[in-house]
Every structure is written in C-alpha cells, then in structure tokens.
Amino acid sequence: MYKIKFGTDGWRGVIARDFTFDNVRIISQAIADYIKQNSPGKSFNVVIGYDMRFLSENYAEIAARVMEGNGISVLFSSQPITTPTVSHAVVKRKANAGIMVTASHNPPFYNGIKVKAAFGGSISAGTGKQIEKFLYKNSPRVKEGNSKITNFYTDYIKDLQSYIDLNLMKKSRLKIVFDSMYGSGCSYLQDVLKSTNCKIIAIHSQRKAMFGGLNPEPIEKNLEELKKKVIEEKADIGIAVDGDGDRVGVVDNKGKYLSPHQVFPLILSYLIESKQWSGKVVQAISLGYLGERIARHYRLPFQEVHVGFKNVCELMLKENILMGGEESGGYGYQGYLPERDGVLSGLWIVEMLAKRKNKLSQILSEMQKRFGKSVFERKDVQITKIKKLLSSKQGSKKNKTELDKKLFTDLVTQKIPNKLINIPVKEVKTFDGVKIILKDDAWLLLRPSGTEPVVRLYSEAESKRKVDLLLDEGRKIINKISS
C-alpha cells in the first residue's frame, strides 16, 4: 500500500495513484490530530485554500469535512488562490493552521497538500515528523459541510498594495507581460496594479487541467512564450509565477531570462539602496555569490542555510532578516510573512523599474559591473548506479529510494582534487551536499535531491564556458564514486 510521507511543506503525489480521496482523508485526520494536541485553547480553526489543478477544490472540500468532523472550524476559500494568500489568511484570521491543496510547480498529474503554521509560514521538518506520527493512527472522522466560505483574496491584495510604493508605480507607464502559467495567480498582478498606469498583458491565465502542456515552474525552459511575448509587445519586463504563486521567474526587456542568482541580488540591492532597509541576508546554499558580495559591501550579516525555504523561514522567525531566498525563485522579505511570495517579488522588480527609470537589462548590467557577473546552471544526474553502491556499502538488502546523504558527502569529499579547471579550491562546505568554492568564487555544488531520485549539480561562475566545465567536473566526480 502507498504510504504517505511528508516532504517540503507537506505531501504530494500522483493523482489517482497516490493522491487519492482516501489518502486526503488520512492526512487530513493526522493534521487535525496534530492541531488539537499542539495548539493552545479549546477551540480551533483552519484556513483551507486550493489552486487550479484538477479536482483541487474537491480535495479541499474533503479536508474541510475531516476538520469539521474533528470539531475544528473551517474558513474555506471562495475561489482558487495562491499559497501566500493562505499564509496571509492564517495570520489575518488568527487561525491555528492553513491547508493548501496544491502541487506547486510539479507536473499537472500531481497534486498535494501544503501545511502552513499559525505564524504564516512553512511548517518545520520537526512539525512534519510529528504530523507523520498521527498518520493511520485514527480513522478519519468526517462531518458534512459547515465551512464558512470566505474571500481571502481581497484582504491579501489590499495588504500587498500597502506594502509596496503604489504611488511611485502610479506615475510610471510600464508595460508588463504577466505569465501565471495556468495557475491560481492569474489575476493578482492586475488587481494590485489596477490603479496605476501600468499596462499588463496576461498570458496562460485560463484554467486548464493539464496546464496546456506546460510545466508550471518559472524556469527558462518553460518560459519561451513569455520571452517571445516580451519582445513582440516591446514590454519593459516579463514576470511569471508558478502554479501556486510562491515562486517568480523574470524576463528582461530584451527577452532574456534572468536566473534567480541575478534576480535575488537585484531585489536585494534595490531594498538596501533605494528603500534603506538593513538586516541579515539569508540564502540557500545553492543560490550564489552576488548576494553575499552585496551583503559584505554594505556590512550586513550574511548566512547560508540548507536548501528549502523552511530553513529561511526558521531564521525569519528568530532574527531581523532583510531578505531570504532560495535557488528555485522563492524569496521572503522583512516586515512581511515568513513566506516566499512570487507576486510580491515581481512587484519589487516593477517598483525598482519605476524608481530607477531605466531598462531592466541596463540595471542588471550596472549591478554586475559593481559586484561581478553571474552565469548559473543546474543539471540533474540519475542516481541508479550510486544508489546501488550506497546500498551495498551500508549492507542493506532493501531497495532504497533515497541516497544516504552523509555517506554520499563522505564519498564525494574523498574525490575532490586541490584544483578544479586549474583553479585552486578555496573552501569545501558539506552541510547540505558538497559545495566546492574556487579561489575566484566560482563554485560547484553536488547535492542529492530530497524529493526525486537524482543528484543535482549546480554551478555559478562569470562565464557559461566555466560553468559548463565545472558541471563536467561534477559528472566526473559522480562517475568516480559510481565506478
């Protein structure tokens, strides 16, 4: 029988195979048990939202019935919404938790459930483990329909409008192409900016069960239509958000895709230089060197954390974090939720364009002249051979589905030479995979995925040629530990 296992933010699986009505009842019961045992007070309420995936509202209704069967009041979204809207509603309505039915950026045949904590951010890994302990412990208790249908959308839009400099954008006449990738963020940018003179051209804004053949992840290979539309419309910028609106992808005025390693420092430098913000800069180990260089230049504290925004979130709850980010395009901000938000990230870029009155390509060029050029790429390597090797070294007869990360790290570090591509190795970090940093700050990261049977190879340098060479070195290291 398929067993539910928590991953990033919650659980996801293939619709009808793993993600079934019965399994939604099981996980909803576990969430209900956790809430009742770990939340203060005698009354409980939960915010439930859903995206535009196949059957998402039906799965959300099942979750609501289980909550009600456990005596937990439900505030149920009146429409498809983004994940940050659920997080916002949890805080605004002082709920015990939020449940969002979404598979985020995954292919259309997936669906999932994200769980949001009372503070409006991702649950910790420890909380996920605690919820897992309740799985299959109690039979789902179901009660028919007393959910309070609630409009979370309007409050969220109003608060976004108050958080950014709307007056500044009212004076601009920027042309923006907005790609919601057939996701639930389809009308957000339009409604936030409706009182401005910005012209917004929307693409992929309908609801399509199979996402029109598009993977709703805002990375370059999925944004070809956005790039073409920016050029065709002579737009100032192209903005894309993923299926549940918590990640952003950006295309400049020349139709060029900007990597997160460029977008994160662009927004960071704007918040420091134009908004006069200060605080610690936090980023996942896979995000790159420009953020660190900018923090160092402005004498701000800087910290790298494990991959996964929940690790950024944990610091945002404890410290004064100016901005936190991850390589997948999710960024969080000071004075906001401890949550990534793709729509807000896009709005910061728009505000920056209105403030600086310059083309995005030129702003990027000027930043890279000051802090260095960034070229980034990620490649995935299937782990079949490595998995067999690690299983045999552990003496296990089981067909393991995940790499032993500690053993992987030990094997890789044994194969690192003193130089890569004839450049001395300056530092090796091993707290999440193995990150090899060269003397000139170029780097290579080898990291087993926590959600897929692959090893991810990441590299950043000042040229594509150097990135390609470093990725080749990564493949060689993988081959050495596989042979």
C-alpha angles and dihedrals in degrees: 000000000000110000121211113236126182119237131162108351093339138319137322136174147158112297114253093005102059105351100064134151090253093052091048088055091049095050092042090055090051091051090049091050091049093049094050093048098042107032123087121243135033099266124062136193133187133196114223124194137165140198131225098273124124110292093351094138090048092053089047090053090053090051089050093052091052091050090050090047087059095050094257116138115232130214102197123197116248091214143011109292141176124264093248088056089058091048090049091049092050090059096038093050094037091235125173092234146339130236119200120187104214143113090212110209096352123120117281096260089066130080131174151168125250118196120210124199126231090263091062101254143091118305114248123253087252092056090049090054091050092052089048089058089063094052112118090358096110130023112249113268110213131192126179123250125315094133117141106234104223137186105226093162100075095052091047093051092048093051092048089052090053093047097056130053098263093169090059091052092047088067094053128082098206121165112219130186108207121198114189090177092230088299135130094269091074099121102025103097092044093053095045092051099035093112093053132079092245114126113220122198111195125207130181089015100139127092112257122171093217096036091244090286090301126126104229094227115115098227125126100264090056096046103064093115091049091051092050093046092052090055094042093051094038086233127178094229145355118221125189130183127194128248095285099029103244098110130058137208122193133205119189129224091273093056092255120144114234116214121228085251086067100034096052095054091042092058092039094053090047093052091049100041103034104024095037092227121163137185140094121325113219127186141164116263090250096058105085150235106293094074090053092047092051092048090049092048092054093039093243123150115258133196137178120212138183117289112275128074092243086074090055089045092056090058092045088060093053107032144034099269116184094191136346128193150169135211094252093069101265116135134176130197145213116265092017134084119307084247139100115250124189096191093051091047090054090049091054089057091049091050090049091054091049092049099045097037092214138112116273091234089056094047089052092048092051092049092050091049088058101039106019138269120287125206115171137182138169127204128185123218121198111241102212096116094039092048091055091048094051094044091053092047089053091050090236122153092193122101097243118209095198135050119246096246096202093052091045090053092049092050094047096047089054090059099049112114125212089253136033119199086352093300119117118249108244101184142356120209119195107175094104111015117316120304115191112198119195128213092261092050094255108136147192124205124195110192133163111232117245093211107033136043093253142098111231118220114201127183138175128184140140094269138037091232091059091046091052091049092050092049088052088053088052091054090050091054090049090050091051094055091043097051 
